[in-house]
């Protein structure tokens, strides 16, 4: 089963370049392949019906179907029925590029880099999209932008593609977590954001959601990719980083302001999650005073 939280975590470590985008309209009876695809691509079916075979597995190609294609896949496609088969395609490259533990990690799409190989693009194969309209709209916009040039255009292409990926993962997540559960999980997240400085337990959050603690924890992790306590800790650590950089509060006061009565425990937790001690983080990130 796809894990949307893990997919989004992998996507957040990648930077993208759009190579090509377009719209295809193939007449009934059209066929193509088999051939070995050489590029990373997304294909989103807009209208019509057909069959796309990926590495020997046949998939229905119809409105709302998304195909994530990786280099080396053997592809065969054909249109079926009495109406044309229409789909958008986006060809892209990606590279490892993200900031973590106080430093940048980087690599290239062939897997070379200073510290680790670039993760493969985290979507592969055929997916059903429940609400394809926003994604189709992004595909249409990318088709228009690909015909233009300029640095602002390149930035807009990346923004649109990232927004498209966000819609895709959100749609896949909504298929795993029902609408009601989606709402109650969001309610508990909102509570964490506004009450992170208070003592909060999984039991309290589960009661708020109307679920057992174990069921709530499982659904929360499916929805966000994190356990409830890990998610709460990250909210607190982000607030602590802000206070360390932008205020002159003592460490004890910062710890208490984000829900920790023991400053030593807070320091250990901060170092575990951020990669450096609070005092070291403050020195590294505070703006030097003007002479």
Backbone bond lengths (Angstrom), bond angles and torsions (degrees), N, CA, C in turn:
res aa  C-N    CA-C-N  psi(-1)  N-CA   C-N-CA  omega(-1)  CA-C   N-CA-C  phi
1 X - - - 1.459 - - 1.527 109.82 -
2 X 1.331 116.12 137.33 1.448 120.74 178.30 1.524 110.02 -66.19
3 X 1.325 117.30 141.32 1.456 123.09 178.05 1.521 108.30 -114.52
4 X 1.350 117.58 97.38 1.462 120.39 -174.22 1.522 114.43 -55.72
5 X 1.339 116.87 -36.25 1.460 118.84 179.29 1.518 112.07 -61.54
6 X 1.331 116.31 -41.85 1.460 120.22 179.22 1.526 111.09 -70.68
7 X 1.342 116.53 -34.90 1.467 119.95 176.83 1.516 110.03 -62.58
8 X 1.336 117.14 -46.25 1.462 119.93 -178.99 1.524 111.43 -67.16
9 X 1.331 116.78 -35.53 1.462 119.12 177.44 1.524 110.66 -62.88
10 X 1.330 116.80 -40.52 1.470 120.43 177.65 1.520 111.03 -67.63
11 X 1.328 117.76 -41.30 1.468 121.10 179.57 1.521 111.29 -63.20
12 X 1.334 116.81 -35.32 1.460 120.42 -179.51 1.524 113.08 -68.48
13 X 1.322 117.10 -10.58 1.462 120.53 177.20 1.525 112.41 -96.14
14 X 1.342 116.58 2.47 1.459 120.27 -174.20 1.521 111.71 -116.78
15 X 1.325 115.32 148.75 1.457 122.19 170.32 1.528 107.04 -115.85
16 X 1.332 116.55 147.70 1.459 120.58 -169.28 1.524 112.72 -124.90
17 X 1.322 114.69 149.23 1.469 122.94 170.66 1.528 107.87 -127.30
18 X 1.317 116.61 126.03 1.459 121.39 179.34 1.521 107.90 -84.54
19 X 1.316 116.45 119.19 1.461 121.98 -178.70 1.521 110.99 -87.79
20 X 1.339 115.94 -42.72 1.459 120.38 -173.60 1.525 108.45 -157.53
21 X 1.322 116.08 144.89 1.465 121.05 173.89 1.511 107.98 -144.75
22 X 1.324 116.18 143.84 1.452 118.46 -178.36 1.508 112.51 -166.45
23 X 1.332 114.74 177.24 1.453 122.97 -179.83 1.522 108.27 -127.06
24 X 1.326 116.80 128.18 1.468 122.03 -179.69 1.527 109.79 -113.37
25 X 1.338 115.42 139.96 1.462 121.81 175.48 1.520 107.19 -129.99
26 X 1.335 116.10 105.25 1.459 122.00 -174.34 1.528 110.51 -106.26
27 X 1.330 116.23 132.91 1.465 121.88 -178.01 1.528 111.45 -69.34
28 X 1.338 117.03 155.21 1.472 120.08 175.30 1.532 110.90 -53.53
29 X 1.328 115.96 137.27 1.457 120.36 -178.43 1.510 114.18 92.86
30 X 1.346 117.03 -10.08 1.468 120.22 178.06 1.525 110.80 -62.55
31 X 1.320 116.40 141.44 1.466 121.09 174.65 1.522 109.09 -142.83
32 X 1.320 114.63 155.64 1.453 120.66 -173.96 1.526 108.66 -152.74
33 X 1.347 116.90 122.91 1.452 120.25 176.57 1.523 112.30 104.42
34 X 1.334 114.54 -173.82 1.466 127.68 7.46 1.529 113.70 -74.53
35 X 1.338 115.09 147.73 1.459 121.79 177.28 1.521 108.64 -148.68
36 X 1.318 115.55 159.19 1.462 121.01 178.24 1.524 109.09 -93.83
37 X 1.319 115.62 117.35 1.466 119.82 -178.00 1.525 109.96 -74.99
38 X 1.333 115.54 143.77 1.467 119.44 -174.17 1.529 114.00 -112.02
39 X 1.332 117.54 3.19 1.458 119.24 -172.00 1.528 111.60 -135.33
40 X 1.328 115.81 158.23 1.456 121.31 167.14 1.517 107.76 -75.56
41 X 1.332 116.93 126.91 1.465 121.04 -177.58 1.514 111.10 -146.54
42 X 1.324 115.11 153.37 1.461 122.83 167.98 1.520 107.56 -118.33
43 X 1.333 116.96 132.11 1.456 122.22 174.74 1.530 107.16 -120.84
44 X 1.323 116.84 127.88 1.461 121.13 178.28 1.518 109.26 -122.31
45 X 1.332 115.94 119.47 1.459 121.47 -177.29 1.525 109.72 -75.44
46 X 1.341 116.31 128.72 1.467 121.91 -179.92 1.524 111.89 -99.96
47 X 1.329 117.25 -44.78 1.465 121.38 -176.91 1.521 110.04 -147.44
48 X 1.327 115.56 162.68 1.449 120.85 175.25 1.514 113.27 83.21
49 X 1.352 113.63 -174.61 1.459 119.73 -179.44 1.525 109.97 -138.70
50 X 1.326 114.60 152.31 1.446 120.31 177.46 1.506 110.25 -172.28
51 X 1.298 116.02 -168.88 1.459 122.40 176.55 1.521 108.85 -133.92
52 X 1.325 116.10 126.68 1.459 122.02 174.08 1.523 106.91 -112.38
53 X 1.327 116.36 125.03 1.461 121.40 179.69 1.519 109.15 -106.80
54 X 1.335 116.27 121.41 1.456 122.64 -178.53 1.522 108.92 -114.16
55 X 1.326 116.43 116.97 1.474 121.08 179.50 1.531 111.71 49.98
56 X 1.331 115.59 41.67 1.452 120.63 174.71 1.509 115.85 88.70
57 X 1.332 118.32 -6.17 1.462 121.62 179.45 1.520 109.80 -105.15
58 X 1.332 116.68 122.13 1.464 121.84 -177.33 1.527 110.75 -84.75
59 X 1.335 115.15 138.40 1.466 121.83 178.80 1.524 109.08 -131.53
60 X 1.327 116.05 141.05 1.455 119.88 174.85 1.523 109.44 -67.19
61 X 1.322 116.29 129.63 1.465 121.65 176.40 1.516 107.62 -104.67
62 X 1.314 116.53 102.81 1.453 121.84 -177.65 1.519 108.68 -147.22
63 X 1.324 116.15 172.05 1.463 120.75 -174.81 1.528 111.55 -51.09
64 X 1.311 115.69 128.54 1.461 120.88 178.89 1.509 114.68 93.56
65 X 1.322 118.18 -3.92 1.466 119.56 177.87 1.530 109.58 -87.22
66 X 1.320 115.20 133.31 1.466 122.96 178.57 1.518 108.68 -113.12
67 X 1.330 116.19 132.72 1.468 121.25 176.81 1.527 108.48 -117.54
68 X 1.327 115.70 122.02 1.465 121.83 175.70 1.525 107.43 -103.14
69 X 1.318 115.82 112.64 1.465 122.21 -171.64 1.521 110.24 -106.94
70 X 1.319 116.27 133.40 1.464 122.21 178.37 1.521 109.77 -111.22
71 X 1.329 117.63 152.28 1.466 119.76 175.85 1.527 111.20 -55.75
72 X 1.343 115.34 137.98 1.460 120.39 179.72 1.509 114.00 97.13
73 X 1.333 117.87 -13.22 1.468 119.76 177.36 1.529 110.11 -68.23
74 X 1.329 116.08 139.32 1.465 120.97 174.39 1.525 107.93 -92.71
75 X 1.334 115.56 121.52 1.460 121.62 -170.05 1.524 110.50 -118.16
76 X 1.334 114.94 140.79 1.469 121.49 170.19 1.526 107.07 -139.06
77 X 1.347 116.82 132.43 1.457 120.33 -176.20 1.527 110.56 -132.48
78 X 1.323 115.32 145.94 1.458 118.81 172.99 1.528 109.76 -152.56
79 X 1.340 114.75 147.86 1.463 121.81 175.98 1.519 109.49 -93.10
80 X 1.319 115.73 143.00 1.465 120.91 -178.03 1.525 109.56 -132.02
81 X 1.309 116.18 163.01 1.453 120.12 179.08 1.522 112.10 86.98
82 X 1.332 116.02 -165.27 1.461 121.49 -173.28 1.525 113.43 -105.00
83 X 1.314 117.75 -2.40 1.466 120.24 -178.36 1.522 109.89 -117.86
84 X 1.341 116.88 155.99 1.476 119.40 179.27 1.526 112.12 -61.81
85 X 1.301 115.66 151.70 1.467 122.79 174.41 1.528 107.50 -96.69
86 X 1.329 116.49 120.46 1.463 120.81 -178.28 1.525 110.06 -117.49
87 X 1.322 115.89 136.50 1.460 119.21 176.85 1.523 110.63 -153.32
88 X 1.340 114.61 152.16 1.460 122.06 173.21 1.526 108.26 -94.86
89 X 1.326 116.48 146.93 1.458 120.11 174.70 1.517 109.36 -132.16
90 X 1.325 115.13 144.15 1.463 122.64 176.35 1.509 107.85 -132.37
91 X 1.318 116.45 120.66 1.461 121.84 176.91 1.525 107.30 -102.92
92 X 1.335 116.97 133.64 1.466 119.50 -173.60 1.523 111.08 -145.19
93 X 1.318 114.33 163.14 1.468 122.74 170.20 1.517 107.76 -121.05
94 X 1.328 116.83 155.23 1.459 119.14 177.82 1.518 110.62 -139.40
95 X 1.318 113.68 157.20 1.455 120.47 178.45 1.517 109.38 -140.06
96 X 1.309 116.72 152.48 1.458 121.96 176.10 1.523 108.93 -72.93
97 X 1.312 117.26 125.09 1.462 120.69 178.87 1.523 108.67 -162.43
98 X 1.337 116.85 103.66 1.458 120.06 178.78 1.526 110.22 -156.86
99 X 1.330 115.07 159.91 1.458 122.63 -177.38 1.522 109.09 -108.09
100 X 1.323 116.93 126.98 1.453 120.51 -177.96 1.524 109.74 -155.67
101 X 1.313 115.43 139.88 1.468 121.69 178.01 1.520 112.32 52.78
102 X 1.335 116.17 40.14 1.458 120.20 173.37 1.509 116.04 81.51
103 X 1.338 117.96 8.56 1.459 118.19 178.03 1.521 110.58 -152.42
104 X 1.329 114.22 161.04 1.454 121.33 179.70 1.525 110.98 -85.03
105 X 1.317 115.07 139.77 1.455 121.98 172.20 1.526 106.85 -110.23
106 X 1.317 117.07 138.06 1.468 119.50 -177.68 1.512 110.44 -148.78
107 X 1.320 115.70 157.22 1.454 122.79 177.15 1.504 108.74 -169.89
108 X 1.327 118.06 -168.61 1.456 119.75 176.42 1.522 109.98 -126.79
109 X 1.328 116.40 171.65 1.458 120.60 -172.53 1.523 113.51 -71.40
110 X 1.336 116.82 -6.18 1.466 119.17 175.19 1.524 111.34 -91.58
111 X 1.361 114.89 -4.04 1.453 117.80 174.37 1.509 114.69 100.76
112 X 1.328 119.46 5.39 1.454 119.56 177.71 1.508 109.15 -94.58
113 X 1.309 116.64 149.15 1.447 120.27 -179.54 1.513 109.42 179.54
114 X 1.349 115.69 176.26 1.451 119.61 -176.53 1.519 112.05 -71.36
115 X 1.334 115.83 -39.43 1.457 118.46 -170.19 1.524 114.49 -120.99
116 X 1.304 117.37 -34.41 1.464 119.03 -174.82 1.506 110.02 -154.72
117 X 1.305 114.90 159.03 1.451 119.18 178.08 1.522 110.64 -72.83
118 X 1.314 115.68 147.43 1.447 120.21 174.75 1.528 109.24 -64.91
119 X 1.340 117.11 128.96 1.469 117.92 177.34 1.523 110.74 -63.23
120 X 1.304 116.19 148.31 1.458 119.56 173.79 1.523 108.76 -63.90
121 X 1.330 116.30 155.91 1.455 118.98 175.00 1.527 107.49 -58.28
122 X 1.343 118.22 127.90 1.470 120.28 -166.48 1.522 116.24 -77.21
123 X 1.338 118.09 -2.17 1.460 120.35 174.65 1.515 108.81 -111.97
124 X 1.331 116.90 136.05 1.454 120.87 -179.59 1.520 109.26 -154.36
125 X 1.334 115.99 127.78 1.460 119.51 178.41 1.513 111.91 107.00
126 X 1.330 116.05 -151.39 1.464 122.94 -173.72 1.530 110.30 -109.45
127 X 1.346 116.01 136.09 1.458 122.20 178.73 1.533 109.05 -133.49
128 X 1.325 116.14 147.32 1.456 121.72 174.45 1.525 108.64 -98.34
129 X 1.331 116.41 126.43 1.455 121.93 179.74 1.525 108.62 -104.11
130 X 1.337 116.45 124.84 1.458 120.50 -177.40 1.525 112.39 -72.99
131 X 1.329 116.66 -38.80 1.469 120.85 -178.55 1.533 108.44 -123.43
132 X 1.331 117.23 81.01 1.467 119.96 -173.36 1.523 114.99 -78.64
133 X 1.349 118.39 -12.98 1.463 120.15 -172.65 1.539 114.08 -57.36
134 X 1.346 119.69 -47.30 1.468 118.13 178.48 1.528 112.49 -61.82
135 X 1.326 117.33 -35.84 1.461 121.08 -178.74 1.519 110.40 -71.99
136 X 1.325 116.58 -39.48 1.464 120.23 174.95 1.527 110.96 -62.18
137 X 1.325 115.85 -38.88 1.463 120.12 178.48 1.527 110.61 -63.39
138 X 1.334 116.48 -40.77 1.467 119.91 176.58 1.528 110.62 -63.02
139 X 1.337 116.30 -40.95 1.458 119.80 177.80 1.514 111.75 -60.49
140 X 1.327 116.35 -41.66 1.465 121.47 178.98 1.526 110.79 -63.91
141 X 1.329 116.67 -41.94 1.465 120.43 179.46 1.528 111.54 -66.22
142 X 1.333 116.29 -39.64 1.466 119.58 178.72 1.524 110.95 -64.90
143 X 1.335 116.34 -35.88 1.471 119.85 177.05 1.521 110.85 -60.51
144 X 1.333 116.66 -36.57 1.458 120.25 177.81 1.517 112.55 -72.75
145 X 1.329 116.08 -41.46 1.467 119.75 -177.43 1.519 112.69 -70.13
146 X 1.336 117.62 -30.00 1.460 119.82 -175.92 1.528 110.76 -65.96
147 X 1.336 116.91 -19.28 1.467 120.85 179.87 1.521 112.54 -84.84
148 X 1.306 116.21 -5.59 1.462 120.49 -177.55 1.518 110.52 -110.22
149 X 1.318 116.26 166.85 1.460 122.25 -177.39 1.526 109.95 -128.74
150 X 1.329 116.01 163.83 1.451 121.22 177.19 1.513 111.90 122.96
151 X 1.327 116.30 155.62 1.458 121.41 -177.24 1.525 112.40 -66.43
152 X 1.332 117.28 -37.04 1.456 119.75 177.79 1.528 110.17 -65.49
153 X 1.338 116.49 -38.49 1.465 121.07 178.22 1.523 110.32 -62.37
154 X 1.339 116.96 -43.49 1.465 120.31 179.04 1.526 111.18 -60.47
155 X 1.337 116.28 -40.49 1.462 119.75 178.26 1.521 110.73 -65.15
156 X 1.331 116.98 -42.30 1.461 120.10 178.77 1.524 111.60 -63.75
157 X 1.321 117.20 -37.26 1.466 120.67 177.52 1.526 110.53 -59.81
158 X 1.332 115.98 -47.08 1.470 119.61 -179.23 1.528 111.04 -63.91
159 X 1.340 116.06 -43.19 1.466 120.06 -179.68 1.522 110.60 -61.27
160 X 1.327 116.39 -45.15 1.463 120.72 179.25 1.518 111.59 -62.29
161 X 1.331 116.34 -42.18 1.462 120.01 -178.81 1.523 110.70 -66.11
162 X 1.335 116.78 -41.99 1.459 119.84 177.87 1.527 110.96 -64.37
163 X 1.329 116.75 -38.76 1.461 119.93 177.99 1.526 110.47 -66.30
164 X 1.324 116.19 -37.35 1.462 120.34 176.18 1.526 110.59 -61.90
165 X 1.320 116.97 -46.33 1.459 120.84 179.15 1.526 111.02 -61.57
166 X 1.339 116.39 -38.76 1.464 120.27 177.98 1.518 111.21 -62.56
167 X 1.339 117.10 -42.83 1.465 120.86 177.52 1.534 110.76 -63.28
168 X 1.323 116.38 -39.93 1.470 119.76 -179.80 1.527 110.56 -62.54
169 X 1.336 116.69 -49.55 1.462 119.67 -178.03 1.523 110.77 -66.07
170 X 1.339 117.21 -39.02 1.470 120.15 178.11 1.521 111.01 -62.28
171 X 1.332 116.44 -39.75 1.465 120.25 178.38 1.526 110.90 -64.90
172 X 1.325 116.76 -44.07 1.464 120.21 179.21 1.524 110.91 -64.45
173 X 1.327 115.73 -37.25 1.469 119.40 178.50 1.523 110.96 -65.74
174 X 1.333 116.98 -40.42 1.468 119.87 -178.60 1.520 111.54 -65.25
175 X 1.327 117.55 -22.89 1.460 120.49 178.44 1.525 111.46 -76.42
176 X 1.328 116.04 -23.92 1.466 120.75 179.24 1.522 110.50 -86.64
177 X 1.345 115.41 -41.61 1.457 120.93 -178.00 1.518 108.44 -106.65
178 X 1.331 117.52 124.43 1.460 121.06 -176.44 1.516 111.62 -65.05
179 X 1.322 115.92 164.21 1.462 120.94 -178.29 1.511 112.87 -56.82
180 X 1.359 117.73 -44.69 1.462 120.60 -179.13 1.525 110.39 -64.71
181 X 1.331 116.12 -45.62 1.467 119.53 179.82 1.523 110.60 -63.51
182 X 1.330 116.23 -40.23 1.456 121.23 175.53 1.522 110.41 -52.22
183 X 1.333 116.34 -45.84 1.463 121.66 -178.03 1.517 111.86 -65.49
184 X 1.332 117.29 -45.35 1.465 118.99 -176.27 1.526 111.45 -71.89
185 X 1.328 117.90 -32.86 1.461 119.53 176.05 1.526 109.74 -65.76
186 X 1.336 116.89 -44.02 1.460 120.84 176.92 1.532 110.88 -60.32
187 X 1.324 116.07 -36.57 1.465 120.32 178.81 1.524 110.93 -62.04
188 X 1.347 116.90 -42.76 1.464 119.31 179.72 1.528 111.55 -71.11
189 X 1.339 117.03 -33.37 1.471 119.86 175.91 1.521 110.01 -63.78
190 X 1.332 115.18 -43.56 1.464 119.86 178.67 1.534 110.31 -61.24
191 X 1.336 116.06 -38.02 1.464 119.91 177.60 1.525 110.50 -63.76
192 X 1.328 117.53 -44.19 1.470 120.62 178.05 1.525 111.32 -58.75
193 X 1.330 116.29 -44.56 1.467 121.11 -176.53 1.525 111.07 -60.57
194 X 1.333 116.88 -36.23 1.470 120.54 -175.88 1.527 113.80 -95.88
195 X 1.345 117.58 -11.53 1.468 120.04 -176.53 1.531 111.91 -130.22
196 X 1.344 117.23 23.27 1.468 120.35 -176.73 1.522 112.81 -59.31
197 X 1.344 117.38 -23.77 1.467 121.40 -177.94 1.531 111.73 -78.73
198 X 1.325 117.30 -7.55 1.456 121.47 179.57 1.530 110.23 -97.97
199 X 1.329 115.27 166.89 1.465 120.11 174.83 1.527 108.33 -74.84
200 X 1.334 116.70 120.91 1.468 121.79 -177.64 1.528 108.30 -128.74
201 X 1.314 116.40 130.22 1.465 121.17 179.01 1.526 110.14 -115.05
202 X 1.330 115.91 160.12 1.464 120.68 176.20 1.518 109.84 -61.16
203 X 1.329 116.91 -36.93 1.457 120.81 -179.20 1.528 111.05 -61.74
204 X 1.341 116.59 -41.59 1.469 120.01 178.87 1.531 111.07 -65.24
205 X 1.338 116.26 -43.12 1.457 120.60 -179.64 1.522 110.66 -65.17
206 X 1.340 116.36 -40.81 1.466 120.82 179.33 1.525 110.64 -64.14
207 X 1.328 116.36 -41.00 1.466 120.25 178.32 1.525 110.36 -62.90
208 X 1.321 116.27 -40.28 1.462 121.32 177.35 1.526 110.89 -61.09
209 X 1.342 116.39 -36.48 1.467 121.78 -179.17 1.522 112.34 -83.57
210 X 1.348 117.28 -10.19 1.461 120.46 -178.26 1.511 113.08 73.78
211 X 1.351 116.52 30.23 1.459 121.67 -177.51 1.523 109.64 -129.09
212 X 1.326 116.64 162.20 1.458 119.66 172.91 1.530 108.25 -70.97
213 X 1.330 119.01 153.02 1.470 121.07 -178.99 1.528 113.22 -55.75
214 X 1.341 117.66 -40.74 1.463 119.71 -178.03 1.528 111.05 -69.61
215 X 1.353 116.10 -42.51 1.466 120.12 179.22 1.530 110.38 -66.23
216 X 1.317 116.10 -42.16 1.464 120.69 178.46 1.532 110.71 -60.75
217 X 1.320 116.89 -45.15 1.465 120.70 -178.70 1.522 111.56 -62.39
218 X 1.349 116.69 -40.76 1.465 120.31 178.85 1.530 111.18 -64.31
219 X 1.337 116.49 -46.39 1.458 120.54 -179.24 1.525 111.28 -66.91
220 X 1.323 117.02 -38.09 1.464 121.01 179.62 1.527 110.03 -62.16
221 X 1.338 116.52 -42.99 1.461 119.52 -179.82 1.524 111.18 -68.10
222 X 1.344 117.91 -36.97 1.461 120.17 175.11 1.520 110.71 -61.18
223 X 1.326 115.59 -38.33 1.465 121.42 -173.69 1.529 111.71 -77.19
224 X 1.335 117.42 -40.16 1.468 120.56 -173.12 1.530 114.01 -111.23
225 X 1.339 116.52 -22.45 1.460 119.30 -173.81 1.520 112.78 89.96
226 X 1.335 117.36 -1.68 1.465 122.41 -179.44 1.526 109.74 -127.27
227 X 1.324 116.43 157.39 1.459 119.96 169.33 1.535 107.66 -73.81
228 X 1.351 118.39 158.17 1.469 119.46 179.74 1.524 113.33 -57.07
229 X 1.333 117.68 -42.44 1.464 120.14 -177.89 1.528 110.80 -69.06
230 X 1.334 117.46 -38.72 1.462 120.24 176.84 1.526 109.94 -62.63
231 X 1.317 116.93 -41.70 1.467 121.19 179.53 1.528 109.98 -62.52
232 X 1.332 116.82 -45.63 1.465 121.46 178.59 1.524 110.63 -62.15
233 X 1.327 116.20 -42.35 1.469 120.04 178.79 1.519 111.60 -59.95
234 X 1.340 117.08 -40.61 1.463 120.30 179.83 1.527 111.06 -65.78
235 X 1.325 117.28 -37.90 1.471 119.87 175.52 1.522 109.82 -60.85
236 X 1.327 116.48 -44.29 1.469 120.61 -179.26 1.530 111.45 -67.11
237 X 1.320 117.06 -40.36 1.462 119.73 179.76 1.532 111.38 -65.63
238 X 1.323 116.78 -38.09 1.469 119.99 177.60 1.527 110.78 -63.47
239 X 1.331 116.39 -41.21 1.471 119.66 177.38 1.519 110.69 -67.18
240 X 1.332 117.44 -38.58 1.469 120.73 178.47 1.522 110.57 -62.89
241 X 1.335 117.81 -42.22 1.467 120.77 178.61 1.525 110.58 -60.65
242 X 1.319 115.50 -40.87 1.466 119.77 178.77 1.524 110.84 -62.02
243 X 1.338 116.98 -45.52 1.465 120.90 -178.89 1.524 111.84 -67.76
244 X 1.328 117.38 -38.13 1.466 120.90 179.00 1.527 111.79 -62.69
245 X 1.315 116.63 -35.31 1.463 120.90 -176.36 1.525 112.15 -86.91
246 X 1.336 116.82 -37.71 1.469 119.83 -169.46 1.522 114.61 -105.95
247 X 1.325 117.62 -2.34 1.467 119.01 -179.96 1.524 110.38 -129.92
248 X 1.311 114.78 171.98 1.465 121.20 176.49 1.527 110.79 -111.40
249 X 1.329 117.50 22.14 1.455 121.26 179.92 1.525 110.79 -64.39
250 X 1.320 115.21 146.29 1.457 121.29 173.47 1.537 108.92 -69.48
251 X 1.333 114.95 157.49 1.459 120.22 -176.99 1.524 111.74 -58.38
252 X 1.322 116.67 -39.71 1.465 120.64 -179.52 1.524 110.57 -62.47
253 X 1.331 116.11 -41.94 1.463 120.16 -179.32 1.526 110.98 -66.77
254 X 1.337 117.01 -37.72 1.461 120.56 178.49 1.520 109.87 -65.76
255 X 1.335 115.64 -44.55 1.465 119.74 179.79 1.527 110.66 -58.90
256 X 1.325 116.76 -46.92 1.463 121.00 -178.33 1.526 111.57 -66.00
257 X 1.337 116.35 -34.23 1.465 119.82 -176.46 1.524 112.59 -71.09
258 X 1.334 116.81 -17.14 1.469 118.94 179.56 1.535 112.10 -113.11
259 X 1.342 116.57 11.72 1.457 118.87 171.08 1.511 116.89 105.74
260 X 1.349 118.30 11.34 1.463 120.89 179.88 1.528 109.79 -118.54
261 X 1.331 116.87 119.91 1.465 120.41 179.91 1.520 111.83 -80.57
262 X 1.324 117.02 -22.88 1.469 122.11 -177.88 1.531 108.99 -103.09
263 X 1.330 116.83 110.76 1.465 119.63 -177.00 1.529 112.43 -69.16
264 X 1.337 117.84 -28.12 1.463 120.06 177.46 1.523 110.80 -68.56
265 X 1.328 115.35 -41.06 1.469 119.33 176.65 1.523 110.10 -63.67
266 X 1.343 115.84 -42.42 1.464 120.00 177.37 1.527 110.83 -59.71
267 X 1.331 117.50 -43.41 1.469 121.13 -179.19 1.516 111.54 -61.64
268 X 1.345 116.16 -44.03 1.467 119.80 178.64 1.531 110.76 -63.89
269 X 1.320 116.54 -42.72 1.462 121.19 -179.90 1.531 110.79 -65.52
270 X 1.316 116.33 -40.53 1.473 120.80 179.56 1.526 110.02 -62.67
271 X 1.322 116.94 -46.44 1.462 120.01 -179.36 1.529 110.95 -63.85
272 X 1.322 116.88 -38.62 1.460 120.82 179.64 1.524 111.45 -63.89
273 X 1.337 116.67 -39.05 1.462 121.01 -174.80 1.517 113.38 -89.66
274 X 1.313 117.84 -31.76 1.470 121.25 -174.34 1.523 112.22 -101.34
275 X 1.342 116.17 -28.94 1.462 118.99 178.50 1.503 114.56 102.77
276 X 1.343 116.89 -5.24 1.465 120.56 177.06 1.515 108.64 -148.06
277 X 1.332 116.16 157.97 1.459 120.90 178.65 1.530 109.63 -67.43
278 X 1.342 118.33 153.61 1.469 120.11 -179.62 1.520 113.76 -54.02
279 X 1.329 117.07 -43.96 1.473 119.88 -178.86 1.525 111.25 -64.53
280 X 1.321 116.18 -39.67 1.467 120.14 178.23 1.526 110.61 -66.33
281 X 1.333 115.87 -40.95 1.471 119.97 179.31 1.526 110.30 -61.38
282 X 1.334 116.63 -42.20 1.464 120.95 -179.83 1.524 111.06 -62.30
283 X 1.323 116.61 -42.90 1.467 120.63 179.87 1.524 110.89 -63.77
284 X 1.334 116.56 -40.81 1.461 121.32 -177.17 1.524 113.37 -70.05
285 X 1.342 117.00 -30.52 1.461 119.03 -170.17 1.524 115.17 -113.49
286 X 1.334 118.36 -10.53 1.457 118.59 177.99 1.507 110.64 -73.36
287 X 1.327 116.39 140.63 1.451 121.47 175.92 1.516 109.24 -72.04
288 X 1.319 115.92 130.46 1.472 120.21 -179.80 1.511 109.67 -63.54
289 X 1.338 118.69 138.09 1.463 121.10 178.94 1.519 111.13 -64.29
290 X 1.322 115.42 144.84 1.471 119.78 178.90 1.524 109.76 -74.00
291 X 1.348 116.38 142.45 1.465 119.71 -179.42 1.533 110.22 -69.61
